[in-house]
């Protein structure tokens, strides 16, 4: 139901439920939590890529589980089923390393939550990013509106989450919801290049990611507070024994999926 791998400091989580457009089942949710536990424990991992098989990212929570929950939504069993799916993308959102989702085809409902839980998205131009809750006649869940607001601000979060507007991958990049749009065959290569520096120095990547979470929030901290947050960690990075990496000439940056 999911596939995982680790290669040169990058862990990869791949949804593999193509018959249901990679909808998240309870079994998959449990496996995603196990993957997150592994990333927390393995300090040789410096970055995570989340993608999916068969050209479609994720259609949301499995409708069979939703149907079971709708019969008695207040029951402990229904709450447990819903919480299990929530815990999967919340776990991804709490990972201690930079995370990138690769969205081809579409990301709907809880699938969009999973993509939004990562630090940034790389999309295909024709991918569809759709809240989807309004169309199904249900209220958003899993902190969906907060995730949208964090990514694109109040007005656009209302358009997507409250009014049910959808965005193509190209539009998502233009509005700041995604980092870059590339063709499907370029998704993994673009992401791998983007996370290469973090994957090569997991200890530093984890500390920078932690500072980003603390400083940027929400809520964000003031500039003077950010100076103090960064001071000790920067001194730690300068003082690492046997590592002169900070003095080397930086590699060419990845800008919009291409080398500058």
C-alpha positions in Angstrom: 0.0 0.0 0.0 3.0 2.3 0.5 6.6 1.9 -0.6 9.6 3.4 1.3 13.3 3.7 0.6 16.3 5.6 1.8 19.1 6.7 -0.6 22.0 8.9 0.3 20.2 10.8 3.1 16.8 11.1 1.3 13.9 9.0 2.5 11.1 8.4 0.0 7.5 7.6 0.8 5.4 6.5 -2.2 1.6 5.9 -2.0 0.7 2.7 -3.8 -3.0 2.3 -4.0 -3.6 3.1 -7.7 -6.9 1.3 -8.1 -8.4 3.9 -5.8 -6.3 6.9 -7.0 -4.0 6.4 -4.0 -6.7 7.1 -1.4 -5.4 6.7 2.1 -6.7 3.6 3.8 -6.4 2.8 7.5 -3.6 0.4 6.7 -1.8 3.0 4.7 -2.2 5.6 7.5 -0.6 3.2 10.0 2.3 2.6 7.6 2.8 6.3 7.1 3.1 6.7 10.8 5.7 4.0 11.0 7.7 5.7 8.2 7.6 9.0 10.2 8.8 7.2 13.3 11.7 5.8 11.2 12.7 9.3 10.0 12.7 10.7 13.5 14.9 7.9 14.7 17.4 7.8 11.8 19.6 10.8 12.0 21.3 9.9 8.8 18.1 11.1 7.0 18.2 14.7 5.9 15.2 15.0 3.6 11.9 13.3 2.7 10.2 13.1 -0.7 6.5 12.1 -0.7 5.0 10.9 -4.0 2.6 8.3 -5.5 2.4 5.6 -8.1 0.3 5.6 -11.3 0.3 9.3 -12.1 -2.2 10.5 -9.4 -1.0 11.8 -6.0 -4.0 11.2 -3.7 -7.8 11.3 -3.9 -8.2 11.7 -0.1 -9.3 9.3 2.6 -10.7 6.0 1.3 -14.4 6.4 0.8 -15.1 3.0 2.3 -13.8 4.2 5.6 -15.7 7.5 5.3 -18.9 5.5 4.6 -18.3 3.4 7.7 -17.8 6.5 9.8 -20.9 8.3 8.4 -23.2 5.6 9.8 -22.4 6.7 13.3 -19.9 9.6 13.2 -19.9 10.1 16.9 -19.0 6.6 17.8 -15.5 5.8 19.2 -14.8 3.6 16.1 -15.6 6.4 13.7 -13.5 8.9 15.6 -10.6 6.5 15.6 -10.9 5.9 11.9 -10.9 9.6 11.1 -8.1 10.3 13.6 -5.9 7.6 12.0 -6.0 9.4 8.6 -5.4 12.7 10.3 -2.4 11.3 12.2 -0.8 10.2 8.9 -0.4 13.7 7.4 0.1 15.4 10.8 3.0 13.0 11.2 4.5 14.1 7.9 4.0 17.7 8.9 6.0 17.2 12.1 9.0 15.5 10.4 12.3 17.0 11.6 13.7 17.3 8.1 12.7 19.3 5.0 9.9 17.5 3.0 8.8 17.8 -0.6 5.6 16.4 -2.1 5.4 15.5 -5.8 1.8 16.1 -7.0 0.8 14.7 -10.4 -2.8 14.1 -11.5 -4.5 15.5 -8.5 -4.6 16.0 -4.7 -8.1 16.2 -3.2 -9.3 16.5 0.4 -7.1 14.6 2.7 -4.8 14.1 -0.2 -4.4 17.8 -0.5 -3.8 17.9 3.3 -1.0 15.4 2.9 0.6 17.6 0.2 0.2 20.7 2.3 1.7 19.0 5.2 5.1 18.9 3.4 7.3 22.0 3.3 6.8 22.5 -0.4 5.1 21.0 -3.4 6.4 20.3 -6.9 3.5 19.8 -9.3 2.8 19.0 -12.8 1.2 21.8 -14.8 -2.1 20.0 -15.2 -2.4 18.6 -11.7 -5.6 19.5 -9.9 -5.4 20.8 -6.4 -8.9 20.6 -4.9 -10.2 21.0 -1.4 -13.1 18.7 -2.4 -14.9 18.8 1.0 -17.7 21.2 -0.1 -18.4 19.1 -3.2 -18.9 16.1 -1.0 -21.2 17.9 1.4 -18.8 17.6 4.4 -16.9 20.1 6.5 -13.1 20.2 6.0 -11.1 18.1 8.4 -7.6 17.6 9.6 -6.8 21.3 10.0 -7.4 21.8 6.3 -8.2 25.5 6.5 -5.2 26.2 8.7 -2.9 24.4 6.2 -4.3 26.4 3.3 -4.0 29.7 5.3 -0.4 28.9 6.2 0.4 28.3 2.5 -1.5 31.1 0.7 -3.1 33.4 3.2 -6.7 34.1 4.2 -8.4 35.2 1.0 -7.1 32.3 -1.1 -7.7 29.8 1.7 -11.3 30.9 1.7 -11.6 30.6 -2.1 -10.2 27.0 -2.0 -11.5 25.7 1.3 -14.8 27.6 1.8 -15.9 28.2 -1.7 -14.5 25.1 -3.3 -12.4 26.6 -6.0 -9.7 24.3 -7.5 -6.3 25.2 -8.9 -4.2 23.6 -11.7 -0.6 23.0 -11.0 0.4 26.1 -13.0 -2.1 28.3 -11.1 -0.9 26.8 -7.8 2.7 28.0 -8.6 1.5 31.4 -9.6 -0.4 31.8 -6.3 2.5 30.5 -4.2 0.8 27.2 -3.2 3.5 25.2 -5.0 7.2 25.7 -5.7 7.5 24.8 -9.4 5.5 23.0 -12.1 7.4 20.4 -14.2 6.5 17.6 -16.5 5.7 14.2 -14.8 9.0 12.6 -15.8 10.9 15.5 -14.2 9.3 15.4 -10.8 11.6 13.1 -8.9 14.8 14.4 -10.5 13.8 18.0 -9.7 13.0 17.1 -6.1 16.2 15.1 -5.7 18.3 18.0 -6.8 16.4 20.4 -4.6 17.0 18.3 -1.4 20.5 17.2 -2.2 22.3 19.6 0.1 20.0 18.8 3.0 20.4 15.1 2.4 24.2 15.4 2.4 24.2 17.1 5.8 21.3 15.7 7.9 22.5 17.1 11.2 22.5 20.6 9.9 19.3 20.1 7.9 17.5 19.0 11.0 18.6 22.1 12.9 17.7 24.5 10.2 14.3 22.9 9.8 13.7 23.2 13.5 14.6 26.9 13.4 12.3 27.5 10.4 9.4 25.9 12.3 10.1 27.9 15.4 10.7 31.2 13.6 8.0 31.1 10.9 5.3 29.5 12.9 2.5 30.2 12.8 2.7 32.3 14.8 5.9 33.8 13.5 8.4 35.3 15.9 10.0 38.8 15.7 13.3 39.5 14.0 15.1 40.1 17.3 13.8 36.8 18.6 14.9 35.0 15.4 18.4 36.4 15.9 18.6 34.8 19.3 17.1 31.5 18.1 19.7 31.3 15.3 22.7 32.4 17.3 23.5 29.3 19.2 22.7 26.9 16.3 24.9 28.9 13.9 27.8 28.8 16.4 27.3 25.0 16.7 27.5 24.7 12.9 30.7 26.7 12.7 32.3 24.7 15.4 31.7 21.2 14.1 35.0 19.4 14.2 36.6 18.2 11.0 34.1 19.8 8.7 35.1 22.8 6.6 32.0 22.4 4.4 30.8 25.9 5.3 33.8 27.4 3.6 33.5 25.6 0.2 32.1 27.3 -2.9 28.3 26.8 -3.0 26.8 24.7 -5.7 24.5 26.3 -8.3 21.1 26.8 -6.8 17.9 25.1 -8.1 15.6 27.9 -9.3 12.2 26.9 -10.7 13.4 23.4 -11.3 16.5 24.5 -13.4 20.0 25.3 -12.6 20.7 29.0 -12.5 
